[in-house]
């Protein structure tokens, strides 16, 4: 995660991965300074995490979500705050920052979606001010991990594809969530990906949302992808896709 001062925090992950063995989650934090090209160790996490999310708040704190808890990392002070319980355990989920939630200046929420754990079809709204967790009543039609999401210009959240936790196969379905009204609706499928996509990256450019890379899994066979697609958040449609 890029910090406000330009340094980069590398938090947790797995070590000693080999082949299909994912390795062992670690507590380590390393800080990279691109100006000097040097690495330094940060304060370790209270618990080991991998396939977690790290969401930067405007004030500089990072919201770490993974396992059965979430907490803040204050990089400027190199300290961790107390852990807050999640409603469901999660890993390989996705998370997005909702700024000025429901029109309230400075009210920052983190929306956590899906993931492996006890609630793969559920979504939680983390209140970073009150440090509480609210489970949304809206749920995904199927449990998903390795999915992606992005915030649309109007504050709704575009949830994009992923991997069906029950079958292991990737899917191409997308959804639009209104996090304030707590309403989830289906949206247009990812174009020209009949066997789905997961582990893809997502980037937002104004009204446009781009996804790229990732993999397809079908009948326990993984295929790496050179795919990209661009979604127009104002028009509510995919406008381009290719290799």
CORZI-V464414 format. One record per residue. SS is DSSP state (helix for helix, strand for strand, loop for the rest). Layout:
# CORZI-V464414
ss
SS
SS
This chain:
# CORZI-V464414
ss
loop
strand
loop
loop
loop
loop
loop
strand
strand
strand
strand
loop
loop
strand
strand
loop
loop
strand
loop
loop
strand
loop
loop
strand
strand
strand
loop
loop
strand
strand
strand
strand
strand
loop
loop
loop
loop
strand
strand
strand
strand
loop
loop
loop
loop
loop
loop
loop
strand
loop
loop
loop
strand
strand
strand
strand
loop
loop
loop
loop
strand
strand
strand
strand
strand
strand
strand
strand
strand
strand
strand
strand
strand
strand
loop
loop
loop
loop
strand
strand
loop
loop
loop
strand
strand
strand
strand
strand
strand
strand
strand
loop
loop
strand
strand
strand
strand
strand
loop
loop
helix
helix
helix
loop
loop
loop
loop
loop
strand
strand
strand
strand
strand
loop
loop
strand
strand
loop
loop
loop
loop
loop
strand
strand
strand
strand
strand
loop
loop
loop
loop
strand
strand
strand
strand
loop
loop
loop
loop
loop
loop
loop
loop
strand
strand
loop
loop
strand
strand
strand
strand
loop
loop
loop
loop
loop
strand
strand
strand
strand
strand
strand
strand
strand
loop
loop
loop
loop
loop
strand
strand
strand
strand
strand
strand
strand
strand
strand
loop
loop
loop
loop
strand
strand
strand
strand
strand
loop
loop
loop
loop
loop
loop
loop
loop
loop
loop
strand
loop
loop
strand
strand
strand
strand
strand
loop
loop
strand
strand
strand
strand
strand
loop
loop
strand
strand
strand
strand
loop
loop
strand
strand
strand
strand
loop
loop
loop
strand
strand
strand
strand
strand
loop
loop
loop
loop
strand
strand
strand
strand
strand
strand
loop
